[in-house]
C-alpha cells in the first residue's frame, strides 16, 4: 500500500546518509556502491501496509527495513498518506544515537 498509494519522503538526514554510504563504498566498487544505494532507495516501495515491518527496538517511533547490513528507519503518517524515511545507517554502528 505505501509503495503504491503513499508518497515516499526522504528526509535531508536520510539523503545525507545515502550520500555518505555511497561515498564510503565507491572506493571499493563504484558499481557495487550504486547497487547498494539502489536496493536501499527501492526498499520503502515494498512496504504494503503500515505495520508490515518490526518496530525499531532502540526508538519505537520508527519501523525498520534491513537491507544487507543497513537499517532504514521510517514512519508512516496515515493522515498525510506518507512514508517518511528518517535515517539510514550501518546496523553494525552503535545504536545509542537513535535513543534521542
Secondary structure by P-SEA (a helix, b strand, c coil): cccccbbbbbcaaaaaaaaaaaaaaccccaaaaaaaaaaaaacccccccccccccccccccbbbbbcccbbbbbcccccccccccccccccccccccccc
